[in-house]
Amino acid sequence: TTKPLKDLDIIIFEMVDRSLTPNGVATQHPTDFEIMSIIWKNWLKGSGCKHVELYKAVADKKLMLERLKNFLKVI
């Protein structure tokens, strides 16, 4: 009944999806990322987090920085 993460904003980068081939093709559906996103978002929101974003692993540093900037604008 308590909310231990009350009013916390969370951003998670670099979630690696094991269900993708090296070329990025899904080998199963739903993918690991889709399943873990649902589980993590549900738990974090249920724990009181105000804002939650999760992202797949990418090699583009500019993309990651843009996502972080956008996240900071929201909070």
N, CA, C and O atoms as a GROMACS GRO file, in nm:
protein
  300
    1THR      N    1   0.081  -0.120   0.000
    1THR     CA    2   0.000   0.000   0.000
    1THR      C    3   0.086   0.127   0.000
    1THR      O    4   0.033   0.237  -0.020
    2THR      N    5   0.215   0.114   0.021
    2THR     CA    6   0.301   0.232   0.017
    2THR      C    7   0.353   0.250  -0.124
    2THR      O    8   0.352   0.157  -0.204
    3LYS      N    9   0.399   0.368  -0.154
    3LYS     CA   10   0.454   0.402  -0.285
    3LYS      C   11   0.601   0.441  -0.266
    3LYS      O   12   0.631   0.560  -0.258
    4PRO      N   13   0.694   0.342  -0.259
    4PRO     CA   14   0.833   0.372  -0.227
    4PRO      C   15   0.904   0.458  -0.331
    4PRO      O   16   1.008   0.517  -0.300
    5LEU      N   17   0.853   0.467  -0.452
    5LEU     CA   18   0.917   0.548  -0.556
    5LEU      C   19   0.831   0.670  -0.590
    5LEU      O   20   0.834   0.721  -0.702
    6LYS      N   21   0.755   0.716  -0.491
    6LYS     CA   22   0.661   0.825  -0.512
    6LYS      C   23   0.728   0.947  -0.574
    6LYS      O   24   0.832   0.993  -0.528
    7ASP      N   25   0.666   0.997  -0.680
    7ASP     CA   26   0.709   1.119  -0.749
    7ASP      C   27   0.846   1.108  -0.817
    7ASP      O   28   0.907   1.211  -0.848
    8LEU      N   29   0.894   0.988  -0.840
    8LEU     CA   30   1.022   0.969  -0.907
    8LEU      C   31   1.001   0.960  -1.057
    8LEU      O   32   0.903   0.901  -1.103
    9ASP      N   33   1.092   1.018  -1.134
    9ASP     CA   34   1.091   1.008  -1.279
    9ASP      C   35   1.204   0.915  -1.320
    9ASP      O   36   1.317   0.930  -1.273
   10ILE      N   37   1.175   0.816  -1.407
   10ILE     CA   38   1.273   0.713  -1.442
   10ILE      C   39   1.290   0.706  -1.593
   10ILE      O   40   1.192   0.704  -1.667
   11ILE      N   41   1.415   0.702  -1.638
   11ILE     CA   42   1.446   0.674  -1.777
   11ILE      C   43   1.547   0.559  -1.779
   11ILE      O   44   1.648   0.564  -1.709
   12ILE      N   45   1.519   0.458  -1.859
   12ILE     CA   46   1.608   0.341  -1.868
   12ILE      C   47   1.657   0.330  -2.011
   12ILE      O   48   1.578   0.318  -2.105
   13PHE      N   49   1.788   0.336  -2.026
   13PHE     CA   50   1.852   0.322  -2.157
   13PHE      C   51   1.916   0.184  -2.169
   13PHE      O   52   1.943   0.118  -2.069
   14GLU      N   53   1.939   0.144  -2.292
   14GLU     CA   54   2.019   0.026  -2.323
   14GLU      C   55   1.958  -0.106  -2.281
   14GLU      O   56   2.029  -0.194  -2.232
   15MET      N   57   1.829  -0.122  -2.298
   15MET     CA   58   1.768  -0.253  -2.276
   15MET      C   59   1.799  -0.338  -2.399
   15MET      O   60   1.757  -0.305  -2.510
   16VAL      N   61   1.872  -0.444  -2.381
   16VAL     CA   62   1.912  -0.530  -2.492
   16VAL      C   63   1.804  -0.636  -2.516
   16VAL      O   64   1.764  -0.707  -2.423
   17ASP      N   65   1.759  -0.645  -2.639
   17ASP     CA   66   1.653  -0.739  -2.677
   17ASP      C   67   1.717  -0.867  -2.730
   17ASP      O   68   1.765  -0.870  -2.843
   18ARG      N   69   1.717  -0.973  -2.649
   18ARG     CA   70   1.779  -1.100  -2.688
   18ARG      C   71   1.702  -1.173  -2.797
   18ARG      O   72   1.754  -1.268  -2.857
   19SER      N   73   1.579  -1.129  -2.825
   19SER     CA   74   1.499  -1.199  -2.925
   19SER      C   75   1.524  -1.146  -3.067
   19SER      O   76   1.456  -1.186  -3.161
   20LEU      N   77   1.622  -1.056  -3.082
   20LEU     CA   78   1.656  -1.004  -3.214
   20LEU      C   79   1.783  -1.070  -3.267
   20LEU      O   80   1.875  -1.100  -3.191
   21THR      N   81   1.786  -1.092  -3.398
   21THR     CA   82   1.908  -1.142  -3.461
   21THR      C   83   2.009  -1.028  -3.468
   21THR      O   84   1.972  -0.913  -3.442
   22PRO      N   85   2.135  -1.055  -3.502
   22PRO     CA   86   2.233  -0.947  -3.516
   22PRO      C   87   2.190  -0.840  -3.618
   22PRO      O   88   2.235  -0.725  -3.611
   23ASN      N   89   2.103  -0.877  -3.711
   23ASN     CA   90   2.051  -0.781  -3.810
   23ASN      C   91   1.929  -0.706  -3.760
   23ASN      O   92   1.875  -0.621  -3.832
   24GLY      N   93   1.883  -0.735  -3.639
   24GLY     CA   94   1.771  -0.665  -3.581
   24GLY      C   95   1.634  -0.722  -3.613
   24GLY      O   96   1.533  -0.656  -3.592
   25VAL      N   97   1.631  -0.845  -3.662
   25VAL     CA   98   1.504  -0.910  -3.697
   25VAL      C   99   1.454  -0.990  -3.576
   25VAL      O  100   1.530  -1.066  -3.516
   26ALA      N  101   1.327  -0.972  -3.542
   26ALA     CA  102   1.269  -1.043  -3.428
   26ALA      C  103   1.256  -1.191  -3.457
   26ALA      O  104   1.207  -1.230  -3.563
   27THR      N  105   1.299  -1.274  -3.363
   27THR     CA  106   1.288  -1.419  -3.377
   27THR      C  107   1.164  -1.474  -3.308
   27THR      O  108   1.128  -1.590  -3.329
   28GLN      N  109   1.099  -1.391  -3.227
   28GLN     CA  110   0.977  -1.432  -3.158
   28GLN      C  111   0.893  -1.308  -3.129
   28GLN      O  112   0.944  -1.196  -3.121
   29HIS      N  113   0.763  -1.330  -3.113
   29HIS     CA  114   0.671  -1.220  -3.083
   29HIS      C  115   0.582  -1.262  -2.968
   29HIS      O  116   0.532  -1.374  -2.970
   30PRO      N  117   0.559  -1.181  -2.868
   30PRO     CA  118   0.621  -1.051  -2.852
   30PRO      C  119   0.770  -1.065  -2.822
   30PRO      O  120   0.816  -1.169  -2.777
   31THR      N  121   0.843  -0.959  -2.849
   31THR     CA  122   0.988  -0.962  -2.828
   31THR      C  123   1.020  -0.946  -2.679
   31THR      O  124   0.935  -0.908  -2.600
   32ASP      N  125   1.145  -0.977  -2.644
   32ASP     CA  126   1.189  -0.959  -2.504
   32ASP      C  127   1.167  -0.815  -2.460
   32ASP      O  128   1.120  -0.790  -2.349
   33PHE      N  129   1.201  -0.720  -2.548
   33PHE     CA  130   1.186  -0.578  -2.512
   33PHE      C  131   1.040  -0.544  -2.484
   33PHE      O  132   1.011  -0.472  -2.388
   34GLU      N  133   0.950  -0.593  -2.566
   34GLU     CA  134   0.808  -0.564  -2.546
   34GLU      C  135   0.759  -0.620  -2.413
   34GLU      O  136   0.685  -0.553  -2.340
   35ILE      N  137   0.800  -0.741  -2.381
   35ILE     CA  138   0.759  -0.804  -2.255
   35ILE      C  139   0.818  -0.730  -2.136
   35ILE      O  140   0.746  -0.697  -2.041
   36MET      N  141   0.948  -0.704  -2.140
   36MET     CA  142   1.014  -0.637  -2.027
   36MET      C  143   0.964  -0.494  -2.009
   36MET      O  144   0.955  -0.445  -1.897
   37SER      N  145   0.931  -0.426  -2.119
   37SER     CA  146   0.878  -0.290  -2.109
   37SER      C  147   0.746  -0.290  -2.032
   37SER      O  148   0.725  -0.206  -1.945
   38ILE      N  149   0.660  -0.384  -2.063
   38ILE     CA  150   0.531  -0.393  -1.995
   38ILE      C  151   0.552  -0.421  -1.846
   38ILE      O  152   0.490  -0.358  -1.761
   39ILE      N  153   0.639  -0.517  -1.816
   39ILE     CA  154   0.664  -0.554  -1.675
   39ILE      C  155   0.724  -0.438  -1.598
   39ILE      O  156   0.675  -0.403  -1.490
   40TRP      N  157   0.830  -0.377  -1.652
   40TRP     CA  158   0.897  -0.267  -1.582
   40TRP      C  159   0.805  -0.146  -1.566
   40TRP      O  160   0.797  -0.088  -1.457
   41LYS      N  161   0.734  -0.107  -1.672
   41LYS     CA  162   0.646   0.009  -1.663
   41LYS      C  163   0.535  -0.015  -1.561
   41LYS      O  164   0.503   0.074  -1.482
   42ASN      N  165   0.477  -0.133  -1.562
   42ASN     CA  166   0.370  -0.166  -1.468
   42ASN      C  167   0.422  -0.159  -1.324
   42ASN      O  168   0.357  -0.100  -1.238
   43TRP      N  169   0.538  -0.218  -1.298
   43TRP     CA  170   0.593  -0.217  -1.163
   43TRP      C  171   0.632  -0.076  -1.118
   43TRP      O  172   0.601  -0.036  -1.006
   44LEU      N  173   0.699  -0.001  -1.206
   44LEU     CA  174   0.744   0.134  -1.170
   44LEU      C  175   0.625   0.227  -1.148
   44LEU      O  176   0.624   0.304  -1.052
   45LYS      N  177   0.526   0.221  -1.236
   45LYS     CA  178   0.406   0.305  -1.217
   45LYS      C  179   0.331   0.263  -1.090
   45LYS      O  180   0.283   0.349  -1.016
   46GLY      N  181   0.322   0.133  -1.066
   46GLY     CA  182   0.256   0.084  -0.945
   46GLY      C  183   0.331   0.121  -0.818
   46GLY      O  184   0.273   0.124  -0.710
   47SER      N  185   0.460   0.149  -0.831
   47SER     CA  186   0.541   0.189  -0.716
   47SER      C  187   0.540   0.340  -0.695
   47SER      O  188   0.604   0.391  -0.603
   48GLY      N  189   0.466   0.410  -0.780
   48GLY     CA  190   0.449   0.554  -0.760
   48GLY      C  191   0.527   0.644  -0.854
   48GLY      O  192   0.518   0.766  -0.840
   49CYS      N  193   0.602   0.589  -0.948
   49CYS     CA  194   0.678   0.674  -1.040
   49CYS      C  195   0.584   0.761  -1.121
   49CYS      O  196   0.481   0.714  -1.168
   50LYS      N  197   0.621   0.888  -1.136
   50LYS     CA  198   0.537   0.981  -1.212
   50LYS      C  199   0.554   0.961  -1.363
   50LYS      O  200   0.455   0.961  -1.437
   51HIS      N  201   0.677   0.945  -1.407
   51HIS     CA  202   0.707   0.940  -1.550
   51HIS      C  203   0.811   0.831  -1.575
   51HIS      O  204   0.916   0.830  -1.510
   52VAL      N  205   0.782   0.740  -1.669
   52VAL     CA  206   0.871   0.628  -1.698
   52VAL      C  207   0.891   0.617  -1.849
   52VAL      O  208   0.795   0.618  -1.925
   53GLU      N  209   1.018   0.606  -1.892
   53GLU     CA  210   1.051   0.581  -2.032
   53GLU      C  211   1.157   0.473  -2.038
   53GLU      O  212   1.251   0.474  -1.959
   54LEU      N  213   1.141   0.379  -2.132
   54LEU     CA  214   1.238   0.271  -2.152
   54LEU      C  215   1.278   0.269  -2.300
   54LEU      O  216   1.195   0.288  -2.388
   55TYR      N  217   1.407   0.247  -2.325
   55TYR     CA  218   1.457   0.248  -2.462
   55TYR      C  219   1.546   0.128  -2.490
   55TYR      O  220   1.619   0.080  -2.404
   56LYS      N  221   1.536   0.081  -2.615
   56LYS     CA  222   1.623  -0.027  -2.662
   56LYS      C  223   1.765   0.025  -2.677
   56LYS      O  224   1.788   0.145  -2.687
   57ALA      N  225   1.860  -0.068  -2.677
   57ALA     CA  226   2.000  -0.033  -2.700
   57ALA      C  227   2.017   0.015  -2.843
   57ALA      O  228   1.969  -0.049  -2.937
   58VAL      N  229   2.086   0.128  -2.860
   58VAL     CA  230   2.120   0.180  -2.992
   58VAL      C  231   2.264   0.229  -2.990
   58VAL      O  232   2.318   0.262  -2.884
   59ALA      N  233   2.324   0.235  -3.106
   59ALA     CA  234   2.464   0.279  -3.116
   59ALA      C  235   2.476   0.429  -3.142
   59ALA      O  236   2.587   0.483  -3.137
   60ASP      N  237   2.366   0.496  -3.169
   60ASP     CA  238   2.367   0.638  -3.206
   60ASP      C  239   2.365   0.727  -3.081
   60ASP      O  240   2.261   0.742  -3.016
   61LYS      N  241   2.480   0.785  -3.050
   61LYS     CA  242   2.492   0.870  -2.931
   61LYS      C  243   2.401   0.991  -2.939
   61LYS      O  244   2.343   1.032  -2.837
   62LYS      N  245   2.386   1.049  -3.057
   62LYS     CA  246   2.300   1.167  -3.073
   62LYS      C  247   2.155   1.134  -3.042
   62LYS      O  248   2.084   1.214  -2.980
   63LEU      N  249   2.110   1.017  -3.085
   63LEU     CA  250   1.973   0.974  -3.057
   63LEU      C  251   1.951   0.961  -2.907
   63LEU      O  252   1.848   1.004  -2.855
   64MET      N  253   2.045   0.901  -2.838
   64MET     CA  254   2.032   0.884  -2.693
   64MET      C  255   2.029   1.019  -2.622
   64MET      O  256   1.949   1.038  -2.530
   65LEU      N  257   2.114   1.112  -2.664
   65LEU     CA  258   2.115   1.245  -2.602
   65LEU      C  259   1.985   1.320  -2.630
   65LEU      O  260   1.935   1.391  -2.543
   66GLU      N  261   1.930   1.304  -2.750
   66GLU     CA  262   1.803   1.367  -2.782
   66GLU      C  263   1.690   1.311  -2.695
   66GLU      O  264   1.606   1.386  -2.647
   67ARG      N  265   1.690   1.181  -2.675
   67ARG     CA  266   1.590   1.119  -2.589
   67ARG      C  267   1.602   1.170  -2.446
   67ARG      O  268   1.501   1.197  -2.380
   68LEU      N  269   1.725   1.184  -2.397
   68LEU     CA  270   1.747   1.234  -2.262
   68LEU      C  271   1.700   1.379  -2.250
   68LEU      O  272   1.635   1.415  -2.152
   69LYS      N  273   1.731   1.463  -2.348
   69LYS     CA  274   1.686   1.602  -2.347
   69LYS      C  275   1.534   1.610  -2.344
   69LYS      O  276   1.478   1.689  -2.268
   70ASN      N  277   1.467   1.528  -2.426
   70ASN     CA  278   1.322   1.528  -2.429
   70ASN      C  279   1.263   1.482  -2.295
   70ASN      O  280   1.162   1.536  -2.250
   71PHE      N  281   1.327   1.384  -2.234
   71PHE     CA  282   1.282   1.335  -2.103
   71PHE      C  283   1.294   1.446  -1.998
   71PHE      O  284   1.203   1.466  -1.918
   72LEU      N  285   1.404   1.518  -2.001
   72LEU     CA  286   1.426   1.625  -1.903
   72LEU      C  287   1.328   1.740  -1.923
   72LEU      O  288   1.292   1.808  -1.827
   73LYS      N  289   1.282   1.763  -2.046
   73LYS     CA  290   1.183   1.868  -2.072
   73LYS      C  291   1.049   1.833  -2.010
   73LYS      O  292   0.974   1.921  -1.967
   74VAL      N  293   1.018   1.703  -2.005
   74VAL     CA  294   0.889   1.658  -1.953
   74VAL      C  295   0.883   1.670  -1.802
   74VAL      O  296   0.779   1.705  -1.746
   75ILE      N  297   0.995   1.642  -1.735
   75ILE     CA  298   0.992   1.642  -1.588
   75ILE      C  299   1.012   1.777  -1.533
   75ILE      O  300   1.012   1.795  -1.411
   0.00000   0.00000   0.00000
